Each structure stands twice: as C-alpha cells, then as structure tokens.
Amino acid sequence: MAATDVARQVGEGCRTVPLAGHVGFDSLPDQLVNKSVSQGFCFNILCVGETGLGKSTLMDTLFNTKFEGEPATHTQPGVQLRSNTYDLQESNVGLKLTIVSTVGFGDQINKEDSYKPIVEFIDAQFEAYLQEELKIRRVLHTYHDSRIHVCLYFIAPTGHSLKSLDLVTMKKLDSKVNIIPIIAKADAISKSELTKFKIKITSELVSNGVQIYQFPTDDESVAEINGTMNAHLPFAVIGSTEELKIGNKMMRARQYPWGTVQVENEAHCDFVKLREMLIRVNMEDLREQTHTRHYELYRRCKLEEMGFKDTDPDSKPFSLQETYEAKRNEFLGELQKKEEEMRQMFVQRVKEKEAELKEAEKELHEKFDRLKKLHQDEKKKLEDKKKSLDDEVNAFKQRKTAAELLQSQGSQAGGSQTLKRDKEKKNLGFL
C-alpha cells in the first residue's frame, strides 16, 4: 500500500477523544517560544529608491539607532546592491537585521535595465537557500537566511504620478518579494497634495497590475488594525535622527523656518503606522509570506526546469524516486544520443581529414613529378650546353694547334730563306 494511501486513511479515521486529566502538551507554545528566543530571529529589508530620498535615515529612525554606512553618490555607473548585517538586542530577543540598499538606482541616463541587478540579487538569495535545502547534510537551523522579507519602495514626493521606472521595477519585483510602497520626505508637499498623490499612486498600481503587500486580515487579533492600515497605503513617512525638545519631551523631529515636523506625530506623517505594521504587528507574517509564497514559487519553477514534477501526464501522483528515475533515464538516453552523435561526428571528421590528407598527398606527388621533370629538363639542357661548349673548346684547340703549326712552318721557311741569302752573299763576297 502506498504511503499516501496510508496517510489518507489515517486522516479520515482520526477522531477526537477527551482527556481524563492534565497531560502537559499545552506547554508546546511555550517550548516553541523559548526555543525561538534562544535561536534568535533574522529579518532582511531591501530599500529601493533613488539616491537622496532618505533611505538610510529612515532605517536609523525605524530601529532607533545609528547604522554605519557610507553615503551614496550620484556618479555610479550602474545599480549596485550594498548589504549590511547588524546584530540587535531588545530585552531578551536577538534580531539579526540585514539592510540591503540600492546604490545608484535611478541615477543613470538610460534607466531601462535598472531593475535587473535587484531581481538578480533576490533570485541569488533564493538560489542559495535552495542549494542549502537540497544538500544531503542540511544545516538550516544554523544557516543565515539572506532571503529578502520586505521591500520598502521609496517614491519621490513629486505630487503628480509614479515614474515609469517605479512602475516597471515594482512590476518585476511583486512576484519575488513583499512590496510596501512609501512616499519619502512627505513633508515636501502639502496635506491636500499628499492625499491626491496617494490616490493617484494606488490607482496606477491597480491599473498596471502591481501586487503590493497587503497586511493580513485572517487573524482576528490583528484583522481590524491591518484592514484599517491597508487603506492608508502607501505610507507617507519622514525620517530624522535629530531630537528636539517639544514641550517637556525630547522627540525626533525636523526643524524648518516655518515650524517643526514631528516624526512620531500621526498628524504629521505615517511613520508610526509603518513602524507598527512592519515591525510590531506583521514582521513574522512577512517572513512567512517570503517562505511560503515567494520562495515556494521560485523553488517550484526551478525544480520544474530541472525536470521534477508532482504528477505524471495522467495527473497521477508522481513520487520523487520515480521522477529521479525518469530524469536519470532521460539523461542517460540523451547522453547516449550525444555520445553516438559525437562518435559519428568524429568518424566523419576523420574521413574528411583522411580525404584532405590524400588530396594533399596527391598534390605533393604531382608537384614532385613536375619538379623532377623540370629538373631533368634543366639537366638535359645543361648537358647539351656542356657538350656544345666542349665541342667549341675542342674546335678552338684544333684551330689553335693548326695555327701554331702553320706559324712554326712559316718560321722554319723564313729561316731557311735567310740562310740561303746569307750563303749567296758570302759566295758573292769571295768572288
């Protein structure tokens, strides 16, 4: 019998029985709380917005501290994500807080691809968690979860409408992270303009199909306050780390020539609402939504790309072992096919190379024959020239010998005639 069938029968046969006395498993919630407190919690915030909208100041104000960080400039060649992790302690609860800021967002002339580094960063955190989850030896209880739990999207207080960059970026991020849009530096526009601006932003988000995070209303304990706060989105906030004395109290505020804006005064801005919803009421829901919705979507798509699935083509349950075997057989089939293709390709290339070598050998033989024939012709010509020269030399020698002979004969004839004349002269002298 399959395990799923057994589980189904056990579930259907479950019945409620009364207890005769106290057992003690009602302490499970306390055990869970104690264990969670001892392990600590993590929370990761992504701040997206143009440079100069007060992202760092708002983080300092939210957590009532001063986070160390370098101020960003407007000269960045592209969008860079800067991540900083801090260990915070409040009462006996520890929080590992990671703040990721988008340095240089919206500062480029061409803003078409400004969202891509942000999407790649979020996917990289999902991939790192998935790789840890797929390990044989997992250490998820000590693994530092770097998945982004909430994206605070800072909107410039223009008072008109959302920029195309804002709409495109939020549309690309809404399926990967919980987005809470906030209007930064809300003291830059009037109350009436702010109300109209909120309505305009909400309308544009709905018309463009951008899904922002909605505070949950399924829990009765927070349903009323979350339902009320959903109507106040996007929050118009002001941040400040300066404390001014107002009345008899020191309060965080911003001093202007025309008056003072109190950060924690709900009549001045929505900072208190944001802090309540983000930290004090819905922090665990943001963590849960990240894991059960956004990460599960990424995980499902990634496993489907790898060939894993829950059902076969007939919509019947498909176990992981069967999926693995099917994928393994498919991989082996593809491997054999590629091996055969490579073998055939190798044989074909060997044949082509042999043909090329034979053709080259033939050309070399032809060239050798041509050169040999040319050499023989040149040799014959040289031999003919040598024979001709030898004949000329011999003829020259014969002519030279004949000339010398004639010359010697001439010399002898001349000498005999001289002797004859001398003799005749002598004879005449005697007479």
Steps between C-alpha positions, in 0.01 A plus 500: 500500500634843407601743775252761373213249528603416859516870591159558344343213698660621824366851438150378424494272805612767746256565784496731802523344848478676838785501751445376854759735642782741428761360263727798435521546124329836545849629579605451137448869413723599793763248387485640148534857626796413723675316219439783253625761747815301568572461128422862419328642194608647171334765289619632165387833355558619145487877452435598139493863393691779341804648668414774748151385603607430859521121500786480751343764724168314509676175599678680782168647611309170480743311722592797719872467441778619275607247237845545360513554127664704229286767332414422139584730210325571170804397294452122500531344152230246583276370777688327782350324801671561830418258783574559869411267787459611861432314826232677704378416849174612660418358843595131462419478128784504249450614142748459214398788276622528142443824309557493125510834322498570127791734434470702179139402427344749259820703453580379147383664179383164368288350780359215290691222680519655848277229647711205377771509772225505765317201349828310462590569864164373630523188281856441620379489863223256405750285311742493794220383734383240246852360463528473878160331514597245233819393678520152645623642829297812566567752776199725453473564875837679493481627141483879472185560298577789263168494313338843480192517724376845404573763239443858607453684173575871541295726274616854431249762630424653160128532567416403141527129416733204512800500272520228236814371675301448820219313324734275303714418803208421731337287228820296467532459878142434613523122438834473683468713812246670727480861382393783730497831309579810704509867405836633618554850640126552524552841658598632156137523382182628660233286667249542218762418235608198704146362515457537125845351442410190705180449302690543173768249602243240606310544174813460290611190692160336448475596131850362432438176690767559766439278804616671818505335843165505676501472878321172591146513632441128558624520861226647720749653740645730232226497236354835600824699520643337185182567305515864605867535413451344155288803418788734593747353249730637375636640824630858493803506727763735635828390654724680744768408751502843662319550830340833582338609822128542443319596815661301777603205280787427266354380171638413159406778266612720213537873557401740222469879492123465479469245781587155631401164351477223759591157370280308745203735476233319292353835404827587328591171325442123489828397661330348804262303276794363300688400815194331648421305183857412406655414835248468778210322328594331171872420511437126540236503225751665265748223578234236451376649172857508370542129570157363411421720201798661331763237576261214423424657162870528422565146626215352298609671178862397559413135566270491198787632288709214637231252394339424837121488524225381736275326247548296184328584167188317627484729810593212730732555797864481405750422776843660520662161441299448181584852388867436571497170310316656206741794496797263531377284212434810294847630579661166413303491173613852414855407601500195273349703219764769539771233523377343174482841336853580617624160376342554160635851490846368592484234226380758250780737594756217477373414152510864398852530639610184317356635177679830557828316572460281189430804288800676648714189439381485139582867452845442651567206266389706200717787613792260552453354150486850352813602684676175401411547134607864520826390659560243227428756229737748662762227536465403131529862397813539711649182355424623149662833577798322653537279188473806278763680707725194493467483119581868475799455727626204296449690175681797650786279610523345151503843338760613748718196428465550124586867541804422711609237243464745217685761694786259575514390140505862390780574744708205368442602140605857577817377676611281209456784255710728721777243515485461123533877449786521746676217316447668170641825642807316621550337167479834333755638741756241412460575144 
